[in-house]
Amino acid sequence: MSFKDTLLGLLIIIIWGINFVVIAWGLDGLPPLLMGALRFALVFSVGFLFVKKPNIPLKWLAAYGLVISFGQFAFLFSAMSLGMPAGLASLVLQSQALFTLIFAALLLKEQVKSAQILAMLVAGLGLYTIASTGEDTAMTGIGFMLTIMGASCWALGNIVNRVINKRGFKPGVDLVIWSAWIPVIPFAISSYFIEGPDLIIESLIGFNWVSFLSLAYLAVAASIVGYSLWSHLLGQYPAAQVAPLTLGVPIVGITASAFFLNETISTTQWVGSALVLFGLVINAFGEKLTVKLGLKKARI
C-alpha cells in the first residue's frame, strides 16, 4: 500500500476500535435492532443531502446494504446486548478477515500470497491468545456465535464491494450513504416483531443525549467516514490484502474498553495484541521483505 493509504487504514482502525465502546453506551438506552434502524436512518437522512446517488444498480445496493449493514450489525448489536464485552467483540469480529480471505479465493478466484497466509496465521494466533485469557474475559456462547455470524456478513459485504468494483463502478461514500436506507427496513421489521412495540415506544420516550451522541458517532464516523475509506481501499487493492488491516481494531477496542468501560486488560491480552500487530507488519511488508532477502524475485 502507498503511505497515504496506510494512514487511511490506521484511521479506520482507530474509528472502528472506539466504535465498540460507543455501541456499548448506545445499548444502555436502546434495544439493538431499534438502534440499528435509527443508525442507518440517520446515515441516509444526513448523507443523501450532500452526496449524489451512485450509478450502481439497485440489486448491488441491496446486496451491500443487507449483508454489511443489516447482517453484520444485527448480529453484532444483539451479541453485545447479550453480554458480549466491547473489547472482545472488537476482537472476535475481526475473524471477518479470515472469512474474506476464504470467500475471495472461492468466489472471486483471487490469489492469496504466502506472506498474507503467514500474516493471517500470526494474527490468528494473537486473536486466539486474547480470546483465551480466563474468567475476566470469558465469552458467552451465544455472544460468540452471533459475533462470528456478524463477521461472516462483513466478509460477504467485502466481496460485494469487490464485485461492484470489478463491474466498473467506483463505490465510496455514495455507496455507504445510498445503501443505508435498505437495512432500515429489515431492522425496523425485526425490531417490531422481536423487541416489540412497547419497548420501542419506551426507548424513544426515554431517548437522551447519550443515545443521540452514540447514534451520531455510529452514523457519521463509523459508517460514513469509516466505510467510505474502507470502500476506497477495497477498490485499490485485493480483498485479501485489505481485510487483515482490521486486525488492528482489537488493540484500540480493548484499550478503549478498558479506559471507558473498565474492562480488564491482562498481560496475555497484550501479548496477543502484539502478535496481531506483528501479523499486520507481515501483511504490509512481507512480500517486499522476501524480495529484498532474495527469497522471491521482484515482479517486473
N, C-alpha and C positions, 0 to 999 in steps of 0.2 A: 504494500500500500504506500501511497505518497505520504509525505509528512503531514499535509493538510488533512487527508482522510484519516490518518492515525489519530490526530487531535479530535476529529469529529467522533471517532469511535470511543475515545476516552470520555467525551462529553455525554455520549449515550449511556455509558457505564454509570456515571455519576447520577444522571437524571433518573435512570431506572432503578438504581440502588436505593436512593432516597424514596422512590415511589412506593416501596413496600411499607415503610413507616407511615406514609400518608394514607395508604389503603387501610391500615390498622386504625388510624384515627377516624377515618370516614365510616368504618364499620361500627364504631361506637354509637353512631346516631342513625345509621341507615342499614336496612337489610341488604344483603349482597346483590340480589337481582335488581332491586329498585335502584341501587347505587349505580349498577351498570347501565341501566336505561337512562338515568339522569346524566351520567358522564358523557355518553355518546350523543345524547340530545344536545348537550352544551357544546361539544366539539363541532357538530354540524351547524347549529344556530349561530355560533360565533364565526366560524370559518367561511361559510358559503358567501358571506357578505363581502369578503375580501379576495377570495380565490376563485378563479374561473373553473367551471366544470371541465374535467379532463375528457379528452376524446378517447374514452375507454368503454367498450361495450358493457351494457348493464350486467351481463352474466359474470363478467370478471370482477366488477364492483361488488356484486352479490357474493361471489365466492370469497373474495378477500374479507368483506365485512362479516361473513358468517363464521369463518374459521379463526382469523386472527383477532377479531374484535369480540364477537359473541362467544365463540367456543372457548378461547383462551381465558377470558375474564369471567365468564360464568363459572367455570371450574375453579379458577384461582380465588375469586372473591368468596365463593362458597367454602373452599378449603380453609381459608383464613378465618371465616366466621365460625368454623367448626373446630377451632383451636390450633390451626397450623401457625406456629410463630412466624413473625415477619422475616426475621433473619434466615430461618430455614426455608421459608417459602422462596426467598430470593435465591437460595442455593438450588433447591430441587427443580425449580422452573428452568434452570439452565441446562437441564437434560434435553431441552429443545435443540441444542447444538448437535447432540448425538442423533436425534430423530431427523434433523435437517440433513445431516451427512448421509444417512441411510436413504431418505426419500429422494435426495438429489441424485444419488447413484442409481437408484432403482427406476425413478420416474423420468429423470432428465438425462440420464446416462453421463453425468458429469464425472470427470476423472478426479479421484482422490489421491493426493500426493502423499508420499511416505512421511514427510515432515508433519503434515496435517494429522495423519493417523497417530504418530508419536505424540503430537500435541494433545490430541483427544485422550489418549491413554494416560498421560501425565496429569492433565486437568481432571480427568475422570477419577483418578486415584485421589486427587485433592478433594473432590466432591464427596467421595466415599469416606475419606478421613474426617471431614467436617460432620458428615451425617451420622457417624458412629461414635459420638462423644459423650454418651451417658445420659442419665436421667434428666439433667437440666435442659438438654436439647432434644429429648425424645420426641418423635413424631407420632401422631395418631395414624392408624392405618387408613382411615377414610380421608384424612387430610393429605397424606402422602399420595394416595391414588388419584384424588381429584387434581392435585398439582401436576402429577405426571400427565394426566389427560389434558390439562391446560397447556403443558409443554408440547404435546403432540399436535395440538391445534395451532400453536405458534409456528411450529415447523412446517405444517401444511400451508400456512399463510406465507411463509418464506418461499415455498415452491410456487404458489400462485403468483407472487410478486415477480419471481424469476421468469415465469411463463409470459406474463404481461410484457416484460422487457424483451423477451425473445420474439414477440409478435410485433415489435416495432414501436411500442409505446414507451414513454419515459415517465413512469409514475414517481410522484414525490408528495409534497404536501397536498396537492389536489386529490390524489387517491385517498389519503388518510381522511380528509375532510368530507369528500363527496360520497365515500362509502359508509360514513358514520351514521347516516340515518337508517341504514339497513339493520344493524344489530339492535336498534331501539325497539323494533317491532317484536322480535323473539324475547328480548329482555322484559318488555312490558307484559307480554302474554304470560311468560313464565312466572313473573313476579305476582301477577294476579291470581294464578291458579296454585302456586306453591306457597308463596308468602301470605297471600290473602288480602282482600281489600281493607280489612280492619287495621292490619299492621302498616299497610301503605299510607292510609289516612293518618294514623297516629304518628308515623315517621315524618310526614310532610308538615303536620301541625307543630311538631317539636323541632323542626328544621332550624339550625343555629349557624353561627358564623364559622364554627369548626367544620361543619358539614359543607358549607359553601366554599371555604378555602381548600378543603380536601378535593372537592369536585373540580375547582378551578385548576389546581395543580395537575390532577389526573387528566383533565381535558387539554389544557394548553401545553404544559411542559411534557408530560409523559406521552400523550397522544400526538398532538400537532407537531411539536418540536422533535421529540424522540423518534417517532415512526417516520417522520419526513426524512430525517438524517439516515435512518435505517434503510429506507427505500432507496435513497441515493447510493449508499454503499453497495446494496444488492444489485443495483443497476450497473455498477462499475466493476464488480469482482464476482467470482463464482460463489455460490451459496456456501460451499464447504469452507471457503476462506473467511467469509464474513461472520458466519454463525459462531465460531469459537470466541469472538471478541466479547460476547456477553458473559463468558465465564468469569469475567472480572466483576460482574454485578454483585455476586455474593460478598465480595470483600467490602464494598461500600454498604451493601444491605445489612450485613452482620454488624459492621461498625456503627452505622446509623441507628440500628435497632437497639444496640447496647447503650448508646448515648441518650436516645429519646424515649425508649420503652423499657430501659433497664433489663434487657435480655443479656444473659451471661455469655461472655466470650472466653472459652477455655484455651489453654495452651495448645491443645490438639487442634482446635479450630484455626488458630493462627498458623500452625504447621500446614494444615490443609489449604489455607488461603495462599500460603507461599507456593505450594505445588501448583495451584490454579494459575498464579501469576507466572510461574515458570513455563507452564503449558502455553500461555499467551505469547511469551517470548519466543518459544519454539515455533509457534504458528506464524509469527510475524517475520522471523529472521532465519528459520530453519533451512529453507531452500538456498538462500544466499550463502549461508554458512557452509553448507555442503559443497557448494561450487567453489568457494574460496579455499576450502581444505582439499580440493581436488577429488572429492568423493563422487562428484557429479559434474558432467560437462554443462557449461552455460548454454542457454538457448540462444540461437543465432536468429 
